[in-house]
Amino acid sequence: MMRAPLKVALIPMTSTDRVEVNVRNILKSLAIIDQKLDVVFLPENSLYFNFNAKLDKTHVIHATLEALEPLKEWAKSHHTVVHLGGVPFFIGDQVSNTSLLIDTNGKIKPVYQKIHLFDVDIPDRRVRESDNFTPGVSPAILEINGWRIGLSICYDLRFSELYVYYHEQNVDAIVVPSSFLVETGRAHWEVLLRARAIEAQSYVLAPAQMGVHKSELKPEVATRTTWGESMVIGPWGEVLARSASFDRQQNTDIDLKPLVVELNKEPIEKVRSQMPTLSHRRL
């Protein structure tokens, strides 16, 4: 039985701390795609890149934010779902790193809150995401055109139990919008993405921030760098598409061309029938 494919676009970004600038850059990337899309996936920090240790609550994204109107209009006019990878968003009176979804009617809603927060000490850098965000408490699955898509954000990638859960729920794809640091991206990004695809026997879609980020609101603050290398991984663990990484383009014009891929369910079914690991689980 033929199953409808899903046409997706991943948009690499070098976001800043002005929502209007980020939205304008997203629309520029979308304008160069000359194909009908079902879903657009954006990276973590797609609308706002925080340069401060403490998040200014005035920069928390609201669903009614006027700056989002052009993006909502685009989703409506192109009849395409837009997944905003991870943004600061109020859930009740707490701020979470939240994936927002703009549907084909231009309506926006939260669909997932990042469960695992990035609290780490790496060479020359101490990061405490929990200083600004409340963690999410549960996985979430999107249903789009007959496709089941498991949601995660960035640091979630290191916690295999989340992806085991999605495998048990028979998702067709898993999205990992990210903003990996250069050090961790260089060491672990590709191997973790491919491992998650292999163990979940599903596609993995990973739109990522890439390059040198500069503050528009406070030009005097230090720049930040992200690894990049947005990737689409197949259910056998093969790399189907990738964009540039920081190492390959740190001294040249950054290539932020969208990745456009048509996903089909047949490879998922083939892998799962040949190697039915879900029925083999013992723990």
Phi and psi in degrees as a GROMACS rama.xvg file:
@    title "Ramachandran Plot"
@    xaxis  label "Phi"
@    yaxis  label "Psi"
@TYPE xy
-71.8446  139.401  MET-2
-119.381  141.475  ARG-3
-62.9525  131.046  ALA-4
-71.343  167.896  PRO-5
-123.435  118.647  LEU-6
-92.8966  118.443  LYS-7
-123.243  153.774  VAL-8
-127.143  134.268  ALA-9
-106.925  130.178  LEU-10
-109.538  102.939  ILE-11
-65.012  149.165  PRO-12
-143.895  158.166  MET-13
-124.242  80.2774  THR-14
-71.41  160.457  SER-15
-125.175  -166.603  THR-16
-102.498  22.2259  ASP-17
-121.327  117.679  ARG-18
-58.2999  -42.3685  VAL-19
-59.9313  -41.1439  GLU-20
-65.6504  -43.7318  VAL-21
-64.2276  -43.3099  ASN-22
-62.4361  -42.4948  VAL-23
-60.5815  -40.5547  ARG-24
-70.0579  -35.816  ASN-25
-61.3259  -46.2799  ILE-26
-65.3965  -33.7963  LEU-27
-63.3267  -41.9894  LYS-28
-65.7069  -41.5974  SER-29
-66.4116  -30.6224  LEU-30
-67.0687  -21.8601  ALA-31
-89.6259  -3.00742  ILE-32
-89.1572  121.991  ILE-33
-106.632  26.4686  ASP-34
-122.637  152.942  GLN-35
-72.815  130.739  LYS-36
-113.175  151.724  LEU-37
-93.3553  -41.8492  ASP-38
-143.164  141.264  VAL-39
-112.703  130.297  VAL-40
-113.49  128.745  PHE-41
-111.208  158.056  LEU-42
-73.7517  171.899  PRO-43
-59.4448  148.72  GLU-44
63.2114  25.9607  ASN-45
-63.2424  -35.834  SER-46
-98.1791  -24.5147  LEU-47
-152.86  122.303  TYR-48
-105.426  116.316  PHE-49
-85.1841  126.296  ASN-50
-102.171  -1.15808  PHE-51
-109.005  148.874  ASN-52
-61.3683  -36.2936  ALA-53
-110.472  124.675  LYS-54
-69.409  128.429  LEU-55
-76.1927  116.188  ASP-56
-60.808  -17.4788  LYS-57
-70.2771  -12.7583  THR-58
-99.2746  5.98447  HIS-59
-67.6995  134.347  VAL-60
-75.699  140.086  ILE-61
-118.146  145.027  HIS-62
-61.4486  -25.2727  ALA-63
-95.5748  9.89205  THR-64
-58.7455  126.966  LEU-65
-61.5099  -32.527  GLU-66
-63.24  -19.2392  ALA-67
-84.7608  -9.94372  LEU-68
-56.8226  -43.6138  GLU-69
-60.7194  -36.2558  PRO-70
-71.3976  -38.6492  LEU-71
-64.9811  -39.4021  LYS-72
-66.1183  -37.5211  GLU-73
-62.6792  -46.724  TRP-74
-59.1801  -40.4327  ALA-75
-70.1217  -46.4033  LYS-76
-71.1422  -28.8099  SER-77
-97.7417  0.162095  HIS-78
50.862  48.9944  HIS-79
-130.754  134.795  THR-80
-75.7723  137.893  VAL-81
-119.22  123.374  VAL-82
-104.737  112.171  HIS-83
-87.8719  104.944  LEU-84
-47.0002  -51.6003  GLY-85
-167.236  118.666  GLY-86
-137.144  154.324  VAL-87
-68.4521  123.882  PRO-88
-148.475  137.39  PHE-89
-73.616  124.933  PHE-90
-113.589  103.092  ILE-91
66.9653  -128.784  GLY-92
-102.632  12.2264  ASP-93
-111.56  148.875  GLN-94
-96.3543  127.66  VAL-95
-122.098  155.332  SER-96
-79.5735  105.944  ASN-97
-122.153  136.336  THR-98
-83.6195  125.505  SER-99
-105.774  147.783  LEU-100
-120.256  128.549  LEU-101
-102.229  118.734  ILE-102
-86.5325  -178.627  ASP-103
-73.4075  -5.80859  THR-104
-97.0462  3.56673  ASN-105
79.6414  12.845  GLY-106
-88.674  142.953  LYS-107
-117.122  139.271  ILE-108
-152.942  150.906  LYS-109
-75.6873  140.039  PRO-110
-125.342  -16.3167  VAL-111
-162.025  142.055  TYR-112
-115.323  130.762  GLN-113
-54.6623  125.749  LYS-114
-84.3791  -46.09  ILE-115
-100.714  115.731  HIS-116
-92.6019  144.476  LEU-117
-84.5164  88.4541  PHE-118
-113.233  96.8336  ASP-119
-140.461  160.899  VAL-120
-123.415  109.871  ASP-121
-119.275  168.296  ILE-122
-50.2207  122.651  PRO-123
66.1647  16.3532  ASP-124
-152.693  131.156  ARG-125
-120.174  122.919  ARG-126
-122.571  131.377  VAL-127
-131.507  87.6021  ARG-128
-64.071  -28.985  GLU-129
-68.6278  -12.655  SER-130
-68.2729  -21.5688  ASP-131
-117.142  -22.5763  ASN-132
-126.873  149.312  PHE-133
-95.2021  132.03  THR-134
-70.4023  151.486  PRO-135
-72.5687  169.705  GLY-136
-123.677  -6.68917  VAL-137
-152.239  150.831  SER-138
-65.7326  169.187  PRO-139
-149.842  146.051  ALA-140
-127.193  128.559  ILE-141
-91.1588  144.596  LEU-142
-114.948  113.187  GLU-143
-132.928  115.245  ILE-144
52.224  40.7918  ASN-145
82.3605  4.81899  GLY-146
-105.65  136.326  TRP-147
-102.137  121.379  ARG-148
-122.684  115.595  ILE-149
-78.5707  140.855  GLY-150
-106.678  142.684  LEU-151
-157.038  171.193  SER-152
-142.06  120.361  ILE-153
46.1419  -101.797  CYS-154
-61.2761  -21.3686  TYR-155
-52.3184  -28.7233  ASP-156
-56.0705  -25.8682  LEU-157
-83.3575  -1.46762  ARG-158
-116.403  96.7807  PHE-159
-64.8698  -25.0045  SER-160
-62.7617  -29.393  GLU-161
-64.6203  -40.7821  LEU-162
-79.0676  -28.5806  TYR-163
-61.8697  -42.0025  VAL-164
-58.9717  -45.2949  TYR-165
-65.0961  -36.6357  TYR-166
-60.5004  -44.3838  HIS-167
-63.6074  -26.0911  GLU-168
-90.4282  6.09084  GLN-169
56.4073  44.5224  ASN-170
-70.7164  155.131  VAL-171
-92.0116  -26.4863  ASP-172
-152.03  158.434  ALA-173
-130.422  133.029  ILE-174
-105.236  137.493  VAL-175
-131.025  70.7911  VAL-176
-63.6753  132.968  PRO-177
-142.588  165.335  SER-178
-144.539  62.1231  SER-179
-69.3584  139.731  PHE-180
-67.5562  159.431  LEU-181
-62.345  -44.1761  VAL-182
-61.2985  -47.5879  GLU-183
-75.549  -32.8386  THR-184
-65.3321  -43.8281  GLY-185
-60.1384  -38.8003  ARG-186
-84.2901  -37.9741  ALA-187
-128.732  -13.4583  HIS-188
-57.5723  -61.3062  TRP-189
-64.4461  -42.9771  GLU-190
-64.693  -36.8464  VAL-191
-69.8934  -42.7237  LEU-192
-61.0255  -44.5674  LEU-193
-67.7287  -37.1028  ARG-194
-63.1985  -41.5109  ALA-195
-65.0667  -39.4334  ARG-196
-64.4078  -42.6146  ALA-197
-65.0743  -46.246  ILE-198
-74.3921  -29.7246  GLU-199
-90.9575  -9.83755  ALA-200
50.1536  48.7992  GLN-201
-143.957  168.121  SER-202
-68.603  149.437  TYR-203
-123.197  126.849  VAL-204
-115.333  118.387  LEU-205
-130.523  82.9833  ALA-206
-74.9785  136.986  PRO-207
-136.252  151.365  ALA-208
-72.9711  145.373  GLN-209
-152.233  130.514  MET-210
117.413  -159.714  GLY-211
-99.6467  118.507  VAL-212
-96.9008  130.809  HIS-213
-121.49  138.611  LYS-214
-73.6364  131.675  SER-215
-85.6498  -29.1178  GLU-216
-86.0262  -31.7672  LEU-217
-135.128  79.0423  LYS-218
-58.113  -18.5262  PRO-219
-78.0786  -16.1468  GLU-220
-75.7773  157.739  VAL-221
-65.0057  147.746  ALA-222
-74.1274  163.282  THR-223
-123.958  153.361  ARG-224
-124.743  144.985  THR-225
-129.592  155.015  THR-226
-73.8565  -43.3532  TRP-227
83.0514  -138.162  GLY-228
59.3835  57.6608  GLU-229
-54.2147  140.033  SER-230
-142.44  149.147  MET-231
-117.975  123.017  VAL-232
-113.443  137.236  ILE-233
-83.8516  168.691  GLY-234
-69.0629  -9.85839  PRO-235
-94.2378  -0.97269  TRP-236
92.677  8.68163  GLY-237
-85.245  144.465  GLU-238
-80.7291  116.623  VAL-239
-91.5954  -29.5644  LEU-240
-162.144  148.276  ALA-241
-153.719  151.536  ARG-242
-105.159  -176.518  SER-243
-70.7403  154.371  ALA-244
-104.323  168.262  SER-245
-59.8996  -41.0174  PHE-246
-59.9438  -37.9668  ASP-247
-80.6556  -19.1557  ARG-248
-136.621  22.8432  GLN-249
-67.6813  -22.0731  GLN-250
-113.646  14.4203  ASN-251
-133.029  177.234  THR-252
-61.125  130.835  ASP-253
-77.9338  129.312  ILE-254
-87.2856  107.463  ASP-255
-112.729  34.4778  LEU-256
-65.5918  139.817  LYS-257
-63.328  150.517  PRO-258
-97.7792  123  LEU-259
-117.208  123.008  VAL-260
-137.89  140.285  VAL-261
-98.8296  121.08  GLU-262
-96.0727  138.104  LEU-263
-124.064  149.765  ASN-264
-81.9897  -19.5641  LYS-265
-56.446  -42.9506  GLU-266
-61.8471  -34.609  PRO-267
-63.4278  -48.1281  ILE-268
-63.6569  -38.3427  GLU-269
-64.0216  -48.3608  LYS-270
-62.3997  -43.8274  VAL-271
-71.2548  -29.8222  ARG-272
-77.4291  -35.4756  SER-273
-75.8897  -32.8449  GLN-274
-135.813  82.2222  MET-275
-79.1054  67.5139  PRO-276
-64.2315  -27.2074  THR-277
-61.653  -41.3487  LEU-278
-77.3537  -11.6681  SER-279
-91.7339  -6.36436  HIS-280
-61.8711  139.093  ARG-281
-119.6  -9.56824  ARG-282
